């Protein structure tokens, strides 16, 4: 894990542990093994990555970049400002939202997607199982 933005330490306690546990649980859920790197950055960095790799000039909460190298699943990047805003809007703890987004990013690396309704539902169910495994709230409960 690379902690690029020191603000993460003020937003959550033990970000390294949250990232490690969420990534490990998501890989177990997907039946995958390999290395995953996670970048905890600010919205400026996520905006730059989103622009460079997806052509969207705006920050986002999480991005995944498959490695395409044996033994390496890929990289996940998470943006602090967006995560804080989303957590506040959903009345969730930042730590829980961080765990969910790391799991979400790792599940993308494992081949999950949410473009079509059926895929989205399967991915949400996988995320809910990961969060249950971590002892954290289901991010989809109460969402319409």
Protein Blocks (a to p, Z undefined) as FASTA:
>chain_A
ZZfblklmmmpghkllmmmmmmmmmmmmnopacddddddddfklmmmmmmmmnopacddf
bdcddekighiabdcdddfklmmmmmmmnopafklmmmmmmmmmmmmmnopackbmklmm
mmmmmmmmmmmmnopacfkgopZZ
